[in-house]
Amino acid sequence: MGSPLNIAFVWHMHQPYYLDRHTRIASFPWVRLHACKDYFDMVTILEDYPHIKQTFNLVPSLVDQLNQYAKGDVRDYYLEMSAKPAHELTALDKTFLLSRFCPEGWQPRIGPYKRYKELILKKEALGSKSYPEMIQEFSEEEYRDLQVWFNLAWFDSLLLEKDNFLKECVEKGRHFTEMDKIGVIEKQRALVEEVVPAYRRFQEEGKIEITTSPFYHPIMPLLCDSGVALEALPDVNLPSFPFRYPEDARKQVEMGLECYRQNFGRSPRGMWPPEQAVSEEAVRIMMESGVEWIISDEEVLANSLGTKFVRDGQGNLQNPEDLYRAYQLQRGDRELKIIFRDHFLSDLIGFVYGSKPGRQAAEELHGRLKAIKASLGDRAERHLVTIALDGENCWEHYDRDGYEFLRSLYQLLNDDPELKVVTVSEYLDKAEPKGHLDRIWSGSWINANFGTWIGSRSQARAWDYLYHTRSFLTTMERQGQVDQETAQRAWEEIYVAEGSDWFWWFGDYHHSGLDQVWDSQFRSHLRAVYQILNEQPPEHLFEAIISKDEAALVVRPTGPMHHPNQRREKLSTTPP
C-alpha cells in the first residue's frame, strides 16, 4: 500500500459587494440564497466523514454581507419582492417577479418541483407577449406561489427533507398563504445567521482551515500596475490612464486580515489571491502581510518554470512531481509558500461532473486520484494534489445540489487508506517545498493572463472612470478639503469599485443577462465618492459604460427598494 497521497480541496466562497450603503439594499440576493443552498451544508456535511478535512476560502466581502443579513441590517430587491403581499403587487412588481423569478433554461434545483415548473412554463408560453400583457395572465395566487417557490427552491435539498416546516411547504406545492411565505423567509434568515459561526466552530475543532482574500476581491496585480497585463498579452488594449496603486492592494489585504481576525479569532495562515491572480509586486505585498501560503493555478506555475504540463489522453500528468508540491518564494528576508491547483481535476468538478450521475462522477475522480498515487509510488506522502475551485456556483448544474456526488466522493476518500484528505496547512507543516521560484509569472487561473478583466473597450472605460474618481479623492485630501472620517467613507467606495467582478462583466466574453445592473452599480459606487464629498458627480457616471448608444430608463419595482433621491440614468434596453 505504501504511504498515502495527500489531497487538499480548497473551496472558494465569494460574492461581490452588492450592498448600497445609503439605502441598505443589496442589488442581488445571491449572498442570502447561497447561504441557504451552499455555504451552510458545504461545511456541516463534514460531520459525517471524520477522516475528511477541507480548506475554505471565505472572501471578506462575503463574510461582511452574511453578518449584515444575520443582523437584519440589509435586505435585497428580491427579498423585498418576495415579502410584499401578493395583493399589493404593482405592475412593475409583477414584471420584476416574472423576469427574475422565472429563470431561463432548466436548472436541476427547479426540476423536482412541479408547481414551480408550471409557472415557468406558463411564462415561457406567453413569451410573444409584452410584459404589460403578460402580467395580466397570472393570478394573485400564482404570484404568491412564485414568490414562495423562488425562495424555497434555493434551500439545500437535504434541508428541505429534514426541516418539518420546509418539508410541509414542498409537499403542499401550491395555494400558499402569506404566512407560509413569511415562514420560508424567516427560515432563510435563521440559516444565514448560522453560517459564519458554523465555519468558526469547524475550524476550532480542527476539521477545516479557513483562508482569506483581499477584502473586496480585487485583481491585485492590476491594482499594483495595470501594465502588468502586457507580460502575457503584449497586444492588450490598456486603459488610457495607467492604474498603479500598490497601496490600494496593500490596504485591501490589511482589511481582509482584520475581517478574518474579527470573525474567526485568529490570523489566517493562507490567502487566496482573487482569481488566483499573482505578479511579483502582488506576491511581495502578501509576503509583507504575514500570511504563510498562497494558491494559484498550474498554468501560472508552468509559465513561471518556463515549461508546460503535458497530459496523456486520460488527463494524467507526465510530470506529476512538479505540480503536486509546494514551492518557496523568497524575496529579500521575506518568504512565502505557494501551491498550485490541478486545473484539469478542478475543472472536472466545476464544469463536467454535473452532467454525470453523482456516484459515477465520484468514482471516476476517486479513480483518477488513485492513479496519481500509483504514479508517485513511495514518494506519494511528500506530494499534495490540490483541487481548488468555486464552492458555490458549480452545484447549480448537479442534481440535488451535488448531494450524491459529494457524499459518494467523501465516503470513498474517507474509507481509502491510500488517500489522505488534509488541509493545506496540515500538509505544509510536514512537507518540504520542492524548490524556490525565482520569478512568478503574472497571470490568473484563466489562460494565465488578465484578459478577463482588462482589454475590452468597456473595461478600459471602467478602469479610467475608477482612475479619475480616485484621483479626485486624493486631490481633495491633498487640498485639505475633507476630514478623515469622510475620506474613509469615500475610500471605502473606491475599494468596492476595485473588485474583480465589475470588470469581469465589462468584458467581451461574459454576459449575465443583467449586465446593465452591474454597470449601474459600479458607477453608483464611483458617484458615491463625489456625493460623500458634497460634490456633483461628473455626467459620464450617469451614462452606461457597456453600451453608450442605447438609452433606456432603468425600471425598478416600487416600494422601499427605490430611494426617492436617486437619479434615474441611461442604461441598455432589457427587461427589468
Beta strands, then each sheet from edge to edge (+ up, - down):
strand 1: 5-13
strand 2: 19-20
strand 3: 25-26
strand 4: 54-58
strand 5: 75-76
strand 6: 208-211
strand 7: 270-271
strand 8: 293-297
strand 9: 327-331
strand 10: 334-341
strand 11: 384-390
strand 12: 419-421
strand 13: 552-553
strand 14: 570-571
sheet 1: 6+ 4+ 1+ 11+
sheet 2: 6+ 4+ 1+ 12+
sheet 3: 2+ 3- 5-
sheet 4: 7+ 8+ 10+ 9-
sheet 5: 13+ 14-
end
